[in-house]
């Protein structure tokens, strides 16, 4: 389906533009405090938008990022979204009070798949109101791998009505059982990102998470109207940008379709 998406031949970007698209992701369940510290150093070095952390890491992240301009973005109900609304509201409130400026929450996926849209809508509104009251903003994670296109459209409509800051594709951990018995996920696909941008109203931003691993990936999603990505390959992406001559002044950069980028056609 990606081949049917039309991209502009070039876009104008600076290194800072690209860095401020990135939430540097430090969410793997096995990460130790020392590994998180190394990740926070990367976030600080490249002055990304935020470091995306587990709630217990908020104090560590605040200390490491003080004075850098990099915000702290904790996740709640992560990664399965199955806590009660009351618990999610409490967790989101505490995360914002602790210093989280952007809160990424996972919807109740089972309720969405079951068509209980009233539950989903009330939960998103309650959490959004709670974080706004604490001076933070909310990103709502759909976990697109589990959903049909009609579900994604409905979730965009709910988030439009609630007035959330961002809608987000994935956690990066939404593994789906494949026919061969293995588990895998697609994450942020170009067709889904296009669908979300078409159905999220102006003012609701799009975050792509899961699958944005190269500079070409980042340029493509930016060209589709995505303003934020969750990434673990931050350093590789931004160092590649420097190699291609992207610095602090805006330059025109080629946007390559996936097949051409795979051939190294830049």
C-alpha positions in Angstrom: 0.0 0.0 0.0 2.9 2.4 0.6 3.7 2.5 -3.1 0.4 4.2 -3.7 1.3 7.1 -1.4 2.7 10.1 -3.2 5.5 12.0 -1.5 6.9 15.4 -2.4 10.3 15.1 -4.1 12.0 17.3 -1.5 11.2 18.9 1.9 13.0 21.7 3.7 14.4 20.8 7.0 17.2 21.6 9.5 18.9 19.3 11.9 17.0 20.9 14.8 13.7 20.4 12.9 14.5 16.7 12.8 15.7 16.4 16.4 12.6 18.1 17.7 10.5 15.5 15.9 11.9 12.7 18.1 10.8 11.3 21.5 13.9 9.3 22.3 12.4 6.0 23.6 13.7 4.4 26.8 10.9 2.0 27.4 12.3 -1.6 27.0 11.4 -3.5 30.2 14.9 -4.8 30.6 16.6 -1.4 30.7 18.7 -0.8 33.8 19.2 2.6 35.4 22.7 2.8 33.8 21.3 2.0 30.3 18.6 4.7 30.9 21.3 7.1 31.9 23.1 6.5 28.6 19.9 7.0 26.7 19.2 10.2 28.5 22.7 11.4 27.6 21.8 10.8 23.9 18.5 12.8 24.3 20.4 15.7 25.9 23.2 15.6 23.3 20.9 15.9 20.3 18.3 18.1 22.0 15.4 16.0 20.9 11.8 16.9 21.8 11.5 14.5 24.8 12.9 11.4 26.5 10.1 8.9 26.7 10.4 7.0 29.9 8.7 4.6 32.3 7.1 6.4 35.2 9.6 5.4 37.9 12.4 7.0 35.7 10.9 10.5 35.8 13.2 11.8 38.6 16.2 10.4 36.9 15.2 11.9 33.6 14.4 15.3 35.1 17.9 15.4 36.7 19.7 14.3 33.6 17.8 16.7 31.2 17.7 19.8 33.4 18.6 22.9 31.3 18.7 21.0 28.0 15.3 22.0 26.7 14.4 18.3 26.4 11.1 17.4 28.1 10.2 14.3 30.0 7.5 12.1 28.5 6.2 9.2 30.8 4.0 6.5 29.6 0.9 5.2 31.4 -1.2 2.1 31.0 1.8 0.9 29.1 2.0 -1.2 27.0 -1.4 -3.1 27.1 -3.8 -0.4 28.2 -5.7 -2.7 30.5 -5.8 -0.8 33.8 -9.1 0.7 34.9 -9.8 4.3 34.0 -9.5 5.3 37.6 -6.0 3.9 37.8 -5.0 5.4 34.5 -6.2 8.8 35.6 -4.3 8.5 38.9 -1.1 7.3 37.1 -1.3 10.1 34.6 -1.9 12.7 37.3 1.0 11.5 39.3 3.3 11.4 36.3 2.4 15.0 35.4 2.8 16.1 39.0 6.2 14.5 39.0 7.4 16.5 36.0 6.1 14.8 32.9 5.2 17.4 30.4 3.8 15.0 27.8 1.9 11.9 28.7 1.6 8.9 26.4 -1.4 6.6 27.3 -2.6 3.4 25.8 -6.3 3.0 25.1 -8.3 0.0 26.3 -7.8 -2.0 23.2 -10.3 -4.7 24.0 -13.0 -2.2 24.6 -12.3 -0.6 21.2 -12.3 -4.0 19.4 -15.6 -4.8 21.1 -17.1 -1.6 19.9 -17.6 -0.1 23.4 -16.8 3.4 22.1 -18.5 5.1 25.0 -16.1 3.5 27.4 -13.1 4.4 25.2 -14.3 8.0 24.8 -15.0 8.6 28.5 -11.6 7.2 29.4 -9.7 9.4 26.9 -11.6 12.5 28.0 -11.0 11.8 31.7 -7.2 11.3 31.2 -6.9 14.3 28.9 -8.6 16.5 31.4 -6.4 15.2 34.2 -3.1 15.9 32.5 -4.2 19.3 31.2 -5.1 20.2 34.8 -1.5 19.5 35.7 -0.1 21.5 32.8 0.8 18.6 30.6 -0.5 17.3 27.3 -1.7 13.9 26.2 -0.8 11.5 23.4 -3.2 8.7 22.8 -1.8 5.4 21.7 -4.1 3.3 19.4 -1.9 0.2 18.9 -2.8 0.0 15.2 -1.6 -3.5 14.6 -4.6 -4.8 16.5 -7.1 -2.5 14.7 -9.1 -2.2 11.5 -9.0 1.0 9.5 -12.6 1.8 10.6 -11.4 1.5 14.3 -8.5 3.9 13.6 -10.9 6.4 12.0 -13.3 6.2 15.0 -10.5 6.7 17.4 -9.3 9.8 15.5 -12.9 11.2 15.8 -13.0 10.5 19.5 -9.6 12.2 20.0 -10.8 15.2 17.9 -13.8 15.6 20.2 -11.7 15.2 23.3 -9.1 17.8 22.1 -6.0 15.7 22.8 -2.7 17.0 21.6 -1.5 13.9 19.7 -2.8 10.6 18.3 -0.1 7.9 18.2 0.2 4.7 16.2 1.8 2.2 18.5 3.7 1.3 21.7 6.3 -0.6 19.8 5.3 -3.7 21.9 2.0 -4.6 20.3 3.1 -8.0 19.0 0.5 -10.0 17.0 0.7 -13.7 16.6 1.6 -14.6 13.0 0.5 -17.7 11.0 3.8 -19.4 11.7 3.3 -19.0 15.4 5.8 -16.2 15.8 5.0 -12.8 17.2 5.8 -9.6 15.3 4.4 -6.1 14.7 4.4 -3.5 11.9 4.1 -0.4 14.1 3.8 2.9 12.2 2.9 2.0 8.6 2.7 4.7 6.0 -1.0 3.9 5.0 -2.0 4.1 8.7 -0.2 7.4 9.2 -1.9 8.8 6.1 -5.2 7.6 7.4 -4.6 9.2 10.8 -3.5 12.6 9.3 -6.6 12.6 7.1 -9.0 11.9 10.0 -7.3 13.8 12.9 -8.5 17.4 12.8 -6.1 20.4 12.4 -4.4 20.9 15.8 -4.3 17.2 16.7 -0.8 16.1 15.8 0.4 12.6 14.7 3.1 10.6 16.4 4.6 7.6 14.6 6.0 4.9 16.8 7.5 1.5 16.0 9.4 1.3 12.7 11.0 4.7 12.2 14.6 3.6 12.3 16.4 5.5 9.5 16.6 9.1 8.3 14.6 8.2 5.2 11.9 6.8 7.4 11.8 10.1 9.3 11.7 12.2 6.2 8.9 10.2 4.7 6.7 10.4 7.8 7.4 14.1 8.1 6.3 14.5 4.5 3.0 12.8 5.4 2.3 15.4 8.1 3.7 13.5 11.1 5.3 15.9 13.6 6.6 13.5 16.2 8.1 10.0 16.2 9.2 7.6 18.9 12.7 6.3 18.2 15.4 4.2 19.7 17.8 4.9 16.7 18.0 8.6 17.4 21.8 8.8 17.2 22.0 6.9 14.0 19.2 8.9 12.3 20.7 12.3 13.3 24.3 11.4 12.5 23.1 10.3 9.0 21.4 13.6 8.7 24.7 15.4 9.3 26.4 13.2 6.7 23.9 14.2 4.2 24.6 17.9 4.8 21.7 18.7 7.1 22.8 21.3 9.6 21.3 24.2 11.5 20.2 26.1 8.4 17.2 24.7 6.5 18.1 22.7 3.3 16.1 20.9 0.7 16.3 17.2 1.2 15.1 14.4 -1.1 12.2 12.3 0.2 12.7 8.8 -1.2 10.0 6.1 -1.5 10.7 3.0 0.5 11.9 0.9 -2.4 14.4 3.6 -3.6 15.7 4.3 -0.1 16.3 0.5 0.4 18.6 0.7 -2.7 20.5 3.6 -1.2 19.3 6.0 -3.9 20.1 9.3 -2.2 
